[in-house]
Amino acid sequence: MQTRVLTGITTTGTPHLGNYVGAIRPAVTASLRADVDAFYFMADYHALIKSDDPARIERSRLEIAATWLAAGLDPQRVTFYRQSDIPEIPELMWFLTCVTAKGLLNRAHAYKASVDKNVETGEDADAGVTAGLYMYPVLMAADILAFNAQQVPVGRDQIQHIEMARDIAQRFNHIYGREFFALPEAHIEEQVATLPGLDGRKMSKSYDNTIPLFAGGQKHLRDSIMRIVTDSRLPGESKDPDSSSLFTIFRAFASESESTAFRQALVDGIGWGEAKQVLFERIETDIAPMRESYDALIARPQVIEEILQEGARKARAIAAPKIAELRDAIGLRSGISVGIAPAAAADKPAGRTGKLPRFASFRDGDGSFRFRLFSAEGEELLLSRSFADPKAAGVFQKHLKGPTATSAVIEVEPTSLRLEMDGELIGTTPDYGNEQARDDALARLREALDQLAAIE
């Protein structure tokens, strides 16, 4: 059995060595496991909260997609897509917004940090705080819940967002009376490698101390490594590997035996310049083949676009039925299937032909009893499950007429529909072959049910 795992990558910068070791490499490795159904997406909607530079976001989307593909992500094994290519996500975000308590969002760490900073400096509490920052947890919940992801790998600072996604999902499930959403779990990777940057602090774009992964090529990688801050110990003087950024970075790429040899070289007094050259050569061994692939992808952006569009198609094949199901559940049904109010039932109870939908009962080959529901035009809309006796089948037909019909729920499958009442299966539709045909059939079934509901 597979576990659905979802990871987002914010598109606001150029990937660096820390990104590769801490996130990209372990995620690619995890995607190769047979028990993982992996979803990786570029969080370009989230990027808009952090950056208002269109060129930066556009370039970052291209570079990050190329980086993940060059690092070994197989789009045939995973679902790899851009957040902005999935229109169901912002639609779901609005559905979730309408059930999310403001008090829950008031407690979000990022929002509280901004407010606290403003208060400390004497500013208005909400100065510079956008609605995007405030609503960030709901968008993240939509990213996760649109695909019923079961695990979301996050750092400890992101655990709260997963807890909020669970709270929002539970609230929606409670209001609308069914388990529409699975409750996601935060997956904390305790052994995630954190690399030091040029100045010894954690490698981060916010510190401007990063070592690029591919950008600038081999020369830029070497020049950056040569700029790593070291102490003043001269060649021949013993160095402390455990306090050296060079050793920490080397160990993230090297085998155990290579790390042991490099440690010994530092203890024996290797010069810092020579040690940096050894580090560069070890990293370049791993990075060079990936850089070649990266450069080829960057030179052919249409190849990347085709991969992402295919990923979006795969993602939407899951998200679209979910949204169709939710729209039906919350009352946002097709305009042609709006329920007829009881007072208007006498005016126009029938369909376009002036006839009503009808049931046809029959006995199956195994002796059980079933019924079909036909539209006013004669199209078969539903085939019931088997019943042990005709009275049981008749009870459900009766429930589908008059006011009780409104308690029937349509479940959306990839290319078909299921009709349930009080959690019990009533019947299924034919297989329509594709999503558009299924959605058209959903409107016709809903119209028929609304017409039956108007019968007194």
C-alpha positions, 0 to 999 in steps of 0.5 A, spaced: 500 500 500 502 506 498 503 513 502 501 519 498 507 524 500 506 531 498 512 536 498 512 544 495 518 548 493 517 555 493 519 559 487 523 565 490 530 563 488 536 559 485 537 553 488 544 552 492 548 546 495 544 547 502 537 546 498 540 540 494 543 536 501 537 538 505 531 537 501 532 535 493 536 529 494 532 526 500 526 527 496 528 524 490 531 518 493 524 517 497 520 518 490 524 511 488 520 507 494 515 503 491 511 504 497 510 512 496 506 516 491 510 522 491 507 529 489 512 535 488 509 542 486 512 548 485 509 553 490 509 559 485 502 562 489 506 562 495 512 565 492 507 571 491 507 572 498 514 573 499 516 577 492 513 582 488 519 581 482 515 578 476 522 576 473 525 573 479 519 568 480 519 567 472 526 565 472 526 561 479 520 557 476 524 555 470 531 554 475 527 550 480 524 545 475 530 544 471 534 543 478 529 537 480 529 534 474 537 534 473 537 531 480 534 525 478 526 526 479 523 522 474 516 525 472 514 518 470 514 515 477 511 522 481 506 527 480 510 534 478 507 540 477 506 548 478 501 550 483 498 555 479 497 550 473 491 547 478 485 552 478 482 547 483 487 549 488 485 556 489 477 554 488 478 549 494 482 555 498 476 559 498 471 553 500 476 552 506 476 559 507 469 559 509 469 554 514 476 557 517 476 561 524 479 567 524 482 566 531 485 560 528 489 564 523 491 569 528 495 564 532 499 562 525 507 563 527 508 567 521 503 572 522 504 573 529 511 574 528 510 580 523 505 583 528 510 582 534 515 586 530 511 591 528 509 592 536 516 592 538 518 598 533 512 602 535 508 601 528 501 599 527 500 591 529 498 590 522 503 594 518 506 591 512 502 585 513 498 582 507 492 578 506 496 573 503 501 572 509 495 572 513 491 566 509 498 562 507 495 557 512 489 556 508 492 556 501 497 550 504 491 546 507 488 547 500 495 544 497 495 538 501 487 537 501 486 537 494 490 531 493 488 527 500 496 527 502 497 523 508 504 525 509 507 532 508 515 532 510 516 539 513 521 542 518 519 543 525 517 550 524 512 548 519 509 543 524 503 548 525 501 549 518 500 541 518 496 542 524 492 547 522 490 543 515 488 538 520 483 543 524 480 546 517 479 539 514 476 536 520 471 543 521 469 542 513 468 534 514 464 536 520 459 542 517 458 537 511 457 531 514 462 526 511 469 525 511 471 529 505 478 529 507 483 525 510 487 528 515 494 529 513 500 527 518 507 532 518 513 527 517 519 530 521 526 528 518 530 528 524 537 527 520 536 532 515 543 535 513 544 543 514 550 545 511 554 552 513 554 557 508 560 562 506 560 565 513 559 559 517 552 560 519 546 556 516 546 556 508 540 561 506 538 566 501 536 570 507 544 571 509 546 571 502 551 566 504 550 560 499 554 556 494 550 555 488 548 548 485 548 549 478 548 557 477 554 560 474 557 553 472 564 549 475 568 556 475 562 559 480 562 553 484 570 553 485 570 561 486 564 560 491 568 554 495 574 558 495 571 564 499 568 560 505 571 563 511 576 559 515 581 561 521 588 563 521 591 557 522 597 556 517 599 550 512 602 545 517 598 547 523 593 542 525 585 544 524 579 542 528 575 538 523 569 538 527 569 546 527 570 547 520 565 548 515 569 545 510 569 538 513 561 539 514 560 540 507 565 535 505 561 529 509 555 531 506 557 529 499 563 523 501 563 516 503 565 514 510 572 512 508 573 519 504 570 523 510 575 519 514 581 521 510 579 528 509 578 529 517 585 526 518 588 531 512 585 536 516 588 534 523 595 533 519 595 540 517 593 541 510 593 548 508 586 551 507 587 553 500 588 545 498 583 543 503 578 547 499 580 544 492 579 537 495 572 539 497 571 542 490 573 536 487 569 532 491 563 536 490 564 537 482 564 529 482 557 529 484 554 535 481 558 535 474 553 530 471 547 533 474 549 540 471 550 538 464 543 535 464 541 542 468 544 546 462 540 542 457 534 543 460 535 550 461 536 551 454 530 547 452 524 550 456 519 547 452 521 540 454 520 543 462 513 546 460 511 539 457 513 535 463 510 540 467 503 540 463 503 533 463 504 533 471 498 538 471 494 533 467 495 528 472 494 532 478 488 535 476 485 528 474 485 527 482 483 534 484 478 535 479 473 530 481 474 532 488 472 539 487 466 536 483 464 532 489 465 538 494 461 543 489 455 538 489 456 537 497 456 545 499 450 546 494 454 549 488 451 545 483 450 546 475 445 551 473 441 546 470 440 542 476 438 547 481 433 544 485 425 546 484 422 550 490 416 546 493 412 552 491 414 552 484 413 544 483 406 545 480 409 550 475 414 546 472 416 539 475 418 535 469 424 536 465 425 538 458 420 533 454 415 535 460 416 528 462 419 526 469 425 521 471 422 514 472 424 508 475 424 501 472 425 495 477 427 488 474 430 481 477 437 479 476 440 473 473 442 471 481 435 472 483 436 479 486 432 485 485 435 491 482 432 498 479 434 503 474 433 510 474 432 513 467 432 521 465 426 524 462 429 523 456 430 516 457 437 516 458 439 511 463 442 515 469 443 510 475 443 502 476 442 500 483 445 495 487 442 488 488 437 487 493 435 481 497 427 482 496 423 487 491 420 491 498 427 493 499 429 496 492 422 499 493 424 503 499 430 506 496 426 508 490 421 511 495 426 515 498 428 518 492 422 521 491 419 527 494 423 531 500 427 525 502 431 525 496 435 531 498 439 527 503 442 523 497 449 524 496 453 524 489 460 521 490 464 523 484 469 517 481 474 518 476 470 517 470 463 515 474 458 517 479 456 513 486 449 515 489 449 514 497 444 515 502 445 516 509 452 513 508 449 507 504 450 505 497 444 506 492 447 505 485 452 507 480 452 510 473 455 507 467 463 509 466 463 515 462 470 514 459 473 521 461 472 527 466 468 531 461 463 526 460 462 524 467 461 532 469 456 532 464 452 526 467 453 529 474 449 535 472 444 530 468 443 526 474 443 532 479 437 535 475 433 528 475 434 528 483 431 535 483 425 533 479 424 527 483 425 531 490 419 536 487 414 530 487 409 530 493 
